[in-house]
Amino acid sequence: MRKILLFCLSFFIINAFANDEKVVNVYNWSDYLPDEVLQQFEKETGIHVNYSTYDNNETMYAKLKANPDVGYDIVVPSTYFIDRMRREKMLQPIDKKRLVGLSNMNPALMNKSYDPGNNYSIPYLVGSTGILYNDLFYPIGSINAWKDLWQEKYHDRLLLLDDVREIFSMALLVLGYSPDTTNPEQIKAAYQKLQALLPNVKLFNDEAVKAIYIDEDATIGMVWSGDAFGAQQENPHLHFVFPKEGYVLSQDSMAIPANAPHLANAYRFINFILRPEIAAKIAAGTGYSTPNAAAMKYLPEAMRNSEIMYPNAKILARAHFQMDVGDAADDYEKYLEQLKLSA
């Protein structure tokens, strides 16, 4: 009887590991990975992808913070959350010896202050935050700065991204402050500046931005570059602006949670994404820029030559990579809640 029990136990353990070897759990932004890419990975590797999505960094962070053993193998935080999560030991170091294709990455987007040496993250997609406007309603060239959005003629017309750091970055840049400030007085000043903008705000949104601009439910406001590029393809009256005061350059990166249960498969997934032709499919399918320099030749010509997607050096010089603001994040959240309640 003991031998039978041991045999059964061994059978279940072996099968559990076998099942583990065929699964990878990925937690990513909404609309940020084309289905065809997932299907290709599963077909090539035999590994099933359990794919879950979130709409903002705060949701992803809160879920992993509340339950470190939730079971995700790959997450895709933005710069300032990579910074926070690595310092809080929520991520495990990347074993670069297990990576194939890391040399494909654009050196200009590697080794940033939020993750020196890319010891905890591998860039996935890049996007900018700027202004989008419709030339059926506003003359071409009439809008070139964040401060322009405060003009009375835009009453009840603006779309603001429903993202606390993006909204406050805009106001902080207008005031001449760092978008990563932790100074309580500067954050409060940004809140007061945003209060003055409220009469112009039509809606806060971060989920259907592209459709809203295409359908002209909003004709001017904030936008992420990927949504701007996609919207332009369907509505040629839309124009994207890199504001004069500066803008946020967002880089979302693949990272492995500290307690990832399927580590080998996590590396297989990252290596798959690092392949130039796969990186190009992801960029083309999402409308965001790829940090994979070797992927450029695989991109559609319209995307490869788009200044929205790949701005020149002069425009890039105005970009800011967001950093973690520590406990000051509570101030940002508090003021955003107050702002939306009074909208």
N, C-alpha and C positions, 0 to 999 in steps of 0.2 A: 504493500500500500504506500509506504514511504517513497519507493522508487517511482510509483505512478504519479504521486503528488509532485515530486521533484521534476519529473518529465513534463507534466502539465505546466508547472510554474516556469520552467525554462522555455517552453513553447510560447507562452504568453509574453514573456520578456523579449524573446527574439523577435516576435511579431510586432511588439510595441516599437522596438528600435527600427524595424523594417518600415513600419508606417511613418515613424518620425523622419526617416531618410527621404521620404517622398512628399514632404510638406515644407512650405515656407510661408510664414505669416507676415504680410506686408501691410503697413499702416501709412497711408499717403494722402495727399491733398485730393479733394474732389476734382474730377476731370483732368487728372495729371498723368495718366498712363493709358495709352490706347489699348483697347481690348485685343487688337491683333498682336501686340507685343507680348501680352500675357499669354495668349494662346500659343505663340511661337515658342516662348520659354518652356511651357508645359510640354509641348510636342517634342522639343529637342532633348529635354532633360528627364521627362517622366515625373517631374516634381510638380505637385499640385500647389497652386498659389491661393491661399486664403487672403483675399484682398479686401481691406476695410479702408474707409475714407474719413477725413475730418475737414472742417471748413476754416479752421484757424489754429495757430500754434498753441494757443492757450488750452484748447480742448485736448489736443494731443498730449501736452505736457501734464495737464491735470490727471488724465487717465493713467499715465505711466507713474506719476508721483503717488497716486492713491493706491496703485497695485503694481509694484515692480515685477511681479510674476504673471502679468496679464498674458504673456506669451508671444509678443511680437518679436520678429527676427530682424525686420528692417523698419525704420522710421525715417521721415524726410523733413526734419526741422529747418527753419530759416536760420540765418546767420546768428542772430542774437539768442536764439534758443539752443543752438549748438554750443555757444559760449556758456550759457547757464547750465545746460545739462551735463557737459563734460566736467565742469567744476563741482557739480553736485554728485558726481560719480554715477550718473544715470546711464552713461554710455560706456562701452568697453573700447579700449584702444584697437585701432585697425592694424591687423597684421599684414603689412604691405607685401610680405613675401608670398602671400596667398592671392595677390591681385595680378591679373593679366590685363594690360592695356592702360595702366595708369599714366604711361608716357604720352598717351593720346590727348591728355588734358591741356587746356590753354594755361601756360605758366602764369599769365597775368591774373588768373582767377584762383590760383593756389596759394597756400601759405599766408593766409590772411590773419589778422590779429584775433579774430574770433576763434580760430583753431590753428595756432602756429604749427607748421609742418604737416598739416592735415592728418594729425594723429588720431582724430576721432570722426572724421567726415570726408566724404568724397562728393564733390559737386555734382548735382543732378540736372537742374535747370536754373536759368538766370532770367530775371525780369526787372524792369524799371517801373517806377511810379511817376506818372506825369498827368498832363491835362489832355482831355479829348473834347473837341468841339465840332459842331456841324455848320458847314459854310452856307447852308440854306438859311441859317438864322443869324450868323455872325460873319463879318468879312474876314477873308483869309489874311492872316498876319496880324489880326487885331488883338490876339491874346498870346502873350509870351512869358508870363510870370504868374506865380501863385497869387501874388497880391492883386492881380487883375480880378480874381474871383470875388473880391469884396465889393466890387462896384454895384451900385443900386440897380443898374439895368439888368442884372442877372437875378432879380427877385424871383424866388420860388422856381428856380431852374436847375440848380446844381444837384448832381449826384456825388455823394461822398462815400468813399469806401468804408464799409463797416468794420474797420480795423483800427484799434486804438493807436498803435504806433504810427501808422500811416497818416491818420488824421492829425495827430499832434506834430509829426515831422513837418507837415506842410506849414502849420502855424509857427513853429519854432524857426524854420528857415526864413519865413517872412520877417520875423522879429530879429533875425541875425544871430540866433542861438544855435547851438549844436542840436541835431535831432536826437542825440543820445544823452542829453543833459539829465543830471540827477538833482539839479538845483531846484528846490521847492518853489522859489519865487519865479523862476523862469517857466516852470511847468504851469504855475498859476496864471502867469501872464499869457501863456499860449491858450489856456482855457478861456480867459477873458477875450482874447482875440477871436477865438472860435465862436464865442457867444455873439459877437458882433456879426458873424457870418451867417448865423441861423436864419435870418429872414430870406436869405438866398437859397437855402437848402430845401430841396424838394423831397429827397429820400436818402437814407443810408442803405447801402446794399453791397454785398461781396459775393453773391452766388449767381446772379443772372445779369452781370454787368454788360457783357457783350450784347445780349439780346435787347437790353434796355436801350442801348445806344443805336443799335441797328433799327429798332422799331421807332426810334425818336420819342420814346417816353421820357427821356432826358436828352437834352441837346448840348450840355456842357457839364464838365465836372472832372473828378479824379478818375484814373483808370490805371490798371496794370498793363504793361506793354503787350503781353500776350493776348489779352482781350482786345486791345486797341488794334493790333495787327489783324486778328480774326474778323473784327467788326468792319474794318476798312475793306476787306475782301468782298463784303456783301453790301456795304453802303459807302460808295466812293466820296461822299460829301463829308466824311469824317477825317479830322486832322489831329495828329498827335503832337504834343509840345513837351520838350524837355525844359522845365521852367528855369529861368535865369538864376534864381536864388540857389538852385541846386535841387537834387532829387535823391530819393532812396533807390539804391541798386540792391535788389533782393537776390540772394543765392540760396536756393534750397538744396540740401545735401543729404545723401544717403548715410545713415548711421546705424550702428548695431546696439540695441539696448543691452544693458549690463547683464541681464538674465535671459538673453535670447536662447530659446530651447533647441533651435536647429541651426547651429553655427555654420556647419559645412555648407548647408543650402543657402544661407545668407551670403556667403562668399561667392557661391555659384551664381546667385542672382545679381550681385554687384558686378561680377565679371561679365555677365551677359549684357548689362546696361552699358558697360564701358566699351563694348564693341562699336566702332564708328557707325556702321549701318543701322544698328539698333538705336543709338543715340539720335541719329538723324530722323528715324521714324517717330521717336518720342517728341522731338522738337516740332516736326511737321504736323503731328497729330494734336499737339496741345497749343501750338502757336507761340511757345516760349523759346528763348535762345538756348542753344546747347553750349556748355562749357568745354565740350569735346572738340578740340581743334581739328582732329582727323575726320570728324563727321561732316565738316562744312561742304565737302565736294558731293555729298549725298543729298544735300538739301535742295528743295525746289528753288529755282532761280529767283523767284519773287521774294522768298524769305532770305536767301543768301545775300541779296543786294539791298535789303531793307534797312534803312537807318534806324527805324524803330527797334529792330531786332539786334542790330550790330552798329551802334553809334560810333562816330569817329573819336579820335583821341581828345579833341577839344571838348566834346560833350562829356566824355567819360571823366574828364578832369573835375566836373561838377558833381560827380556821384558820391554818395555816402553809403558805405556798408553799415547796416545797423548792428549795434552792440547791445549786450544785456545791460539793463539799467538797475539791476538788483532790486532792493526794497522800494525804490522810487516807482516801480511798476504799479504799486498800490495806488499811488497818487494819480498816475495816468488813468487807471481803471475807474477810480472814484470820480474824477472830473468828466470822463466820457459818459458815465452813467448819468451824472447831473445834466450834462449837455443834452443827451437824448431825451431826458425827462422833460426838459424845457423846450424841446423842438416843436 
